[in-house]
Amino acid sequence: MYPDHPLQYERGIGPVAFILNILWLVLGGAIAAVGWFIAALIMAITIVGIPWARAAFDNGVYTLWPFGAKPMARDRLYGEDIGTGPLGFLGNIIWLILAGWWLALGHLVAAIGLGITIIGLPFAWAHLKLAGFSLWPIGRTIVHSDTRSRVW
């Protein structure tokens, strides 16, 4: 994990984000995250899916603890690497066609369902964030919400 990862952030997260994350876990977030981790494992086992296994694992971590975290381009934080260059772009296109659009659609449907109630609004927002990350995950990482990107 990267040092700016929200689960390792030295200042921690606020009490509201902590409570929302606990409620998220209890009300289905843990099951959704386990699904992502199983998908990452299956992708890693297939050998061909290894480039996407990392993206699925990152989605799982983000799904596990979405409040107090946000996705950010890795190149803004750590410089360019294989996932942030042309190969990462190609990997995202393949991901989008094979998995990203329907995963994002599932999160969007869940967000609409949760957004109907006032109590469900924070969880609907989390599903919208997850939907965006599901579309284009390669070359991105999860950071604490307070993290600012450095301009290179």
C-alpha positions as CSV (number, residue, x, y, z in Angstrom):
1,M,0.0,0.0,0.0
2,Y,1.1,3.5,-0.6
3,P,1.9,5.7,2.5
4,D,-0.9,8.1,1.7
5,H,-3.5,5.3,1.8
6,P,-6.4,6.3,4.0
7,L,-6.1,3.2,6.2
8,Q,-2.5,4.2,7.0
9,Y,-3.1,7.9,7.3
10,E,-1.4,9.2,10.4
11,R,-4.1,11.7,11.4
12,G,-6.8,9.1,10.9
13,I,-10.3,10.0,9.7
14,G,-13.0,12.0,11.3
15,P,-15.6,10.6,13.6
16,V,-18.4,11.0,11.0
17,A,-16.5,9.2,8.3
18,F,-15.6,6.5,10.8
19,I,-19.2,5.9,11.7
20,L,-20.3,6.0,8.1
21,N,-17.7,3.4,7.2
22,I,-18.8,1.1,10.0
23,L,-22.5,1.4,8.9
24,W,-21.3,0.9,5.3
25,L,-19.5,-2.4,6.3
26,V,-22.5,-3.7,8.3
27,L,-25.1,-2.8,5.6
28,G,-23.4,-4.5,2.7
29,G,-20.0,-2.8,2.0
30,A,-18.1,-5.8,3.4
31,I,-19.9,-8.2,1.1
32,A,-19.2,-5.9,-1.9
33,A,-15.6,-5.7,-1.0
34,V,-15.3,-9.5,-0.6
35,G,-16.7,-9.7,-4.2
36,W,-13.9,-7.4,-5.4
37,F,-11.2,-9.4,-3.6
38,I,-12.5,-12.7,-5.1
39,A,-12.5,-11.0,-8.5
40,A,-8.9,-9.9,-7.9
41,L,-7.9,-13.4,-6.8
42,I,-9.5,-15.0,-9.9
43,M,-7.8,-12.4,-12.2
44,A,-4.4,-13.1,-10.6
45,I,-4.9,-16.9,-10.9
46,T,-5.6,-16.6,-14.7
47,I,-2.2,-15.0,-15.3
48,V,-3.7,-13.0,-18.2
49,G,-5.7,-11.0,-15.7
50,I,-2.8,-10.0,-13.5
51,P,-2.7,-6.3,-14.8
52,W,-6.4,-6.0,-13.8
53,A,-6.0,-7.9,-10.5
54,R,-4.4,-4.8,-8.9
55,A,-7.2,-2.6,-10.1
56,A,-9.8,-5.0,-8.7
57,F,-7.9,-5.2,-5.4
58,D,-7.8,-1.4,-5.2
59,N,-11.5,-1.3,-5.9
60,G,-12.0,-3.8,-3.0
61,V,-10.1,-1.6,-0.6
62,Y,-12.0,1.4,-1.7
63,T,-15.3,-0.5,-1.4
64,L,-14.3,-1.6,2.1
65,W,-13.7,1.9,3.4
66,P,-15.0,4.6,1.0
67,F,-15.7,7.4,3.5
68,G,-12.6,9.7,4.1
69,A,-11.0,8.4,0.9
70,K,-10.8,9.4,-2.7
71,P,-9.2,8.1,-5.9
72,M,-6.3,10.1,-7.4
73,A,-4.1,9.6,-10.4
74,R,-0.8,7.9,-9.3
75,D,1.3,10.0,-11.6
76,R,0.4,13.2,-9.7
77,L,1.6,11.6,-6.5
78,Y,4.5,9.4,-7.4
79,G,5.4,10.2,-11.0
80,E,4.8,8.1,-14.1
81,D,4.9,4.3,-14.0
82,I,3.7,1.5,-16.3
83,G,0.1,1.9,-15.2
84,T,0.0,5.6,-15.8
85,G,1.4,5.6,-19.3
86,P,0.1,4.2,-22.6
87,L,-0.1,0.7,-21.3
88,G,-2.3,1.9,-18.4
89,F,-4.5,3.7,-21.0
90,L,-4.8,0.5,-23.0
91,G,-5.5,-1.5,-19.9
92,N,-8.3,0.9,-18.9
93,I,-9.9,0.6,-22.3
94,I,-9.9,-3.2,-22.0
95,W,-11.2,-2.9,-18.4
96,L,-13.9,-0.5,-19.4
97,I,-15.2,-2.8,-22.2
98,L,-15.0,-6.1,-20.3
99,A,-15.9,-5.1,-16.7
100,G,-15.9,-1.4,-15.9
101,W,-19.2,-0.3,-17.5
102,W,-21.3,-3.0,-15.9
103,L,-19.6,-2.5,-12.5
104,A,-20.2,1.2,-12.7
105,L,-23.8,0.5,-13.8
106,G,-24.4,-1.7,-10.7
107,H,-23.0,1.1,-8.4
108,L,-25.2,3.6,-10.2
109,V,-28.3,1.5,-9.7
110,A,-27.5,1.1,-6.0
111,A,-26.9,4.8,-5.7
112,I,-30.3,5.6,-7.2
113,G,-31.9,3.2,-4.9
114,L,-30.2,4.6,-1.8
115,G,-30.6,8.2,-2.9
116,I,-34.4,7.9,-2.6
117,T,-34.1,8.1,1.2
118,I,-32.5,10.8,3.2
119,I,-30.7,8.2,5.3
120,G,-29.2,6.5,2.2
121,L,-27.8,9.7,0.7
122,P,-24.2,9.3,2.1
123,F,-24.2,5.7,0.9
124,A,-25.5,6.7,-2.5
125,W,-22.6,9.2,-2.7
126,A,-20.2,6.4,-1.9
127,H,-21.6,4.3,-4.7
128,L,-21.3,7.1,-7.1
129,K,-17.6,7.5,-6.2
130,L,-17.1,3.7,-6.6
131,A,-18.9,3.9,-10.0
132,G,-16.4,6.5,-11.2
133,F,-13.4,4.5,-9.9
134,S,-14.8,1.3,-11.5
135,L,-14.8,2.8,-14.9
136,W,-11.1,3.7,-15.1
137,P,-9.1,2.3,-12.1
138,I,-5.7,1.5,-13.6
139,G,-3.2,4.3,-12.9
140,R,-5.1,5.5,-9.9
141,T,-4.7,5.0,-6.2
142,I,-6.8,5.6,-3.1
143,V,-5.7,8.4,-0.8
144,H,-7.1,10.2,2.2
145,S,-9.6,12.9,1.4
146,D,-7.2,15.5,2.7
147,T,-4.4,14.5,0.3
148,R,-3.5,17.2,-2.2
149,S,-1.9,16.3,-5.5
150,R,1.6,17.6,-6.2
151,V,2.1,19.3,-9.5
152,W,5.2,17.9,-11.3
